[in-house]
Amino acid sequence: MSNHIAPREHETDLAELRGDCARMAPRWVAPPKTASTPVAPSLIHGVTVPPASARMIDATPEYGD
């Protein structure tokens, strides 16, 4: 049995998270790239962010106030 204790979410910094992702990346299979079609600027009306998501980002030191 492992004695490893996972850190609490707030104890993992962005650099550590990026390192974890870099180590896992070779195991992921990316879908084939497809060409995207342009969208007319008249169809773009902005971005709506749910309040819970906005609070989460605001509480993240790298992105918050």
Buried (B, 14 or more C-beta within 10 A) or exposed (E): EEEEEEEEEEEEEEEEEEEEEEEEEEEEEEEEEEEEEEEEEEEEEEEEEEEEEEEEEEEEEEEEE
